[in-house]
Amino acid sequence: MKAWLVGVAVVILIVVGYFGYQFLTTGPVTIYAEDAPGVSVTLTITSIMLHEVNGSWITVSNKTIVYTLGSNLTQLVSGRIPAGKYNEIFLYIKNASTTVLGVRVTIPSNVLKIHFIADKDLIVSPTQSAEVIISFPHASISSGSLIISPSITAEAIN
């Protein structure tokens, strides 16, 4: 009977230790997007990744997110990632479309590379929520295509 209680206690300590470690080494991050009013473009995002200053890439989401560029602030994803400093975001785009004048949307290499403004890196810590606001100001029409610049800026709110 005592061995059973010791076994349960060990399992509980392992579970508590694991979740405690996760809580102390990761922090919450929420990523939002917005756009100036104008052309309505729908993006199908298949992955969102943040680049740590030390060089590694952290996946925030691999789920498919359909987002229509608009002036309303829209939450794309929220989660916990390793605590640290992040300086870039990559959005992997499976598809982009618009209904304006039948114009085709082009995103070079299907990746939107996003830098934080004014070299203000995103700081993720276990004790404070971190937020990112991505703005899509760079869109142009060229040779019959709507081109969204692959270099977009974001604001880190620490």
C-alpha positions as CSV (number, residue, x, y, z in Angstrom):
1,M,0.0,0.0,0.0
2,K,2.8,2.4,0.9
3,A,4.6,1.8,-2.5
4,W,1.4,2.8,-4.3
5,L,1.3,6.1,-2.4
6,V,5.0,6.8,-3.0
7,G,4.4,6.1,-6.7
8,V,1.5,8.5,-6.9
9,A,3.5,11.2,-5.0
10,V,6.4,10.7,-7.5
11,V,4.1,11.1,-10.5
12,I,2.6,14.2,-9.0
13,L,6.0,15.7,-8.3
14,I,7.1,15.0,-11.9
15,V,3.9,16.6,-13.4
16,V,4.2,19.7,-11.1
17,G,7.9,20.0,-11.9
18,Y,7.3,19.8,-15.6
19,F,4.6,22.4,-15.6
20,G,6.5,24.6,-13.2
21,Y,9.6,24.4,-15.5
22,Q,7.4,25.3,-18.5
23,F,5.9,28.2,-16.7
24,L,9.2,29.6,-15.5
25,T,11.0,29.2,-18.9
26,T,8.3,30.4,-21.3
27,G,6.1,33.5,-21.7
28,P,2.9,34.5,-23.3
29,V,2.8,36.2,-26.6
30,T,-0.1,37.4,-28.7
31,I,0.2,38.4,-32.4
32,Y,-2.2,40.8,-33.9
33,A,-2.5,42.2,-37.5
34,E,-4.1,45.3,-39.0
35,D,-4.0,47.2,-42.3
36,A,-4.9,50.7,-43.5
37,P,-8.3,50.8,-45.2
38,G,-8.1,50.0,-48.9
39,V,-7.7,46.9,-51.0
40,S,-9.3,43.8,-49.4
41,V,-6.7,40.9,-49.5
42,T,-7.3,37.5,-47.8
43,L,-4.2,35.6,-46.7
44,T,-4.1,32.0,-45.8
45,I,-1.3,31.7,-43.3
46,T,0.1,28.2,-42.6
47,S,2.9,29.0,-40.1
48,I,4.0,31.9,-37.9
49,M,7.5,31.8,-36.6
50,L,9.6,34.2,-34.4
51,H,13.4,34.6,-34.8
52,E,15.3,34.6,-31.5
53,V,18.2,37.0,-31.4
54,N,20.5,34.0,-30.7
55,G,19.6,32.7,-34.2
56,S,17.0,30.0,-33.6
57,W,13.5,30.0,-35.0
58,I,10.5,29.3,-32.7
59,T,7.2,28.2,-34.2
60,V,4.3,30.1,-32.6
61,S,1.6,28.4,-34.8
62,N,1.4,25.8,-37.6
63,K,-2.4,25.9,-37.9
64,T,-4.0,27.4,-40.9
65,I,-5.3,31.0,-40.3
66,V,-7.4,32.8,-42.8
67,Y,-7.0,36.6,-42.4
68,T,-8.5,39.4,-44.4
69,L,-6.5,42.6,-44.3
70,G,-8.6,45.2,-42.6
71,S,-8.4,48.3,-40.4
72,N,-9.7,46.4,-37.3
73,L,-7.0,45.0,-35.0
74,T,-7.4,41.2,-35.3
75,Q,-5.7,38.5,-33.2
76,L,-3.9,36.0,-35.3
77,V,-2.5,33.7,-32.6
78,S,-1.7,33.5,-28.9
79,G,0.5,31.1,-27.1
80,R,3.5,30.5,-24.9
81,I,7.1,30.4,-26.3
82,P,10.5,30.3,-24.8
83,A,11.5,33.4,-22.9
84,G,14.0,35.6,-24.8
85,K,14.5,38.4,-27.3
86,Y,13.0,38.1,-30.8
87,N,13.8,40.4,-33.7
88,E,11.8,39.0,-36.7
89,I,8.6,37.3,-37.6
90,F,8.0,35.1,-40.6
91,L,4.5,34.4,-41.9
92,Y,4.3,31.5,-44.4
93,I,1.5,32.2,-46.9
94,K,-0.2,29.3,-48.7
95,N,-2.6,31.5,-50.6
96,A,-3.5,35.2,-51.1
97,S,-6.5,36.5,-53.0
98,T,-8.5,39.6,-53.7
99,T,-11.7,40.4,-55.4
100,V,-10.7,43.9,-56.6
101,L,-10.7,44.2,-60.4
102,G,-9.8,40.5,-60.7
103,V,-6.2,41.4,-59.8
104,R,-3.9,38.5,-58.9
105,V,-2.0,38.7,-55.5
106,T,1.7,38.0,-55.5
107,I,3.8,37.4,-52.4
108,P,7.4,36.7,-53.4
109,S,8.5,33.3,-52.0
110,N,5.2,32.9,-50.1
111,V,6.9,34.4,-47.0
112,L,6.2,37.7,-45.4
113,K,9.3,38.8,-43.5
114,I,8.5,41.2,-40.7
115,H,10.9,43.3,-38.8
116,F,10.2,45.2,-35.5
117,I,10.2,49.0,-35.9
118,A,13.0,51.1,-34.5
119,D,15.1,48.0,-33.6
120,K,12.8,47.4,-30.6
121,D,13.0,43.7,-30.2
122,L,10.2,41.6,-28.7
123,I,11.0,40.6,-25.2
124,V,9.2,37.5,-23.9
125,S,9.3,36.7,-20.2
126,P,7.4,34.4,-17.9
127,T,6.0,37.3,-15.8
128,Q,4.8,39.7,-18.5
129,S,2.6,39.3,-21.6
130,A,4.2,40.3,-24.9
131,E,2.2,41.5,-27.8
132,V,3.0,42.2,-31.5
133,I,1.0,44.3,-33.9
134,I,1.8,43.7,-37.5
135,S,0.8,46.4,-40.0
136,F,0.5,45.8,-43.7
137,P,1.2,49.2,-45.3
138,H,3.1,48.0,-48.4
139,A,0.8,47.1,-51.3
140,S,1.2,48.2,-54.9
141,I,-0.2,47.3,-58.3
142,S,2.4,46.4,-61.0
143,S,2.0,44.7,-64.3
144,G,-1.6,43.8,-63.5
145,S,-0.8,42.2,-60.1
146,L,-1.3,43.4,-56.6
147,I,2.1,43.0,-54.9
148,I,2.4,42.9,-51.1
149,S,5.9,43.7,-50.0
150,P,7.7,40.8,-48.3
151,S,9.3,43.3,-45.9
152,I,6.6,44.5,-43.4
153,T,7.1,46.1,-40.0
154,A,5.7,45.2,-36.6
155,E,5.5,46.9,-33.3
156,A,6.6,45.0,-30.2
157,I,4.6,45.9,-27.1
158,N,6.6,44.6,-24.1
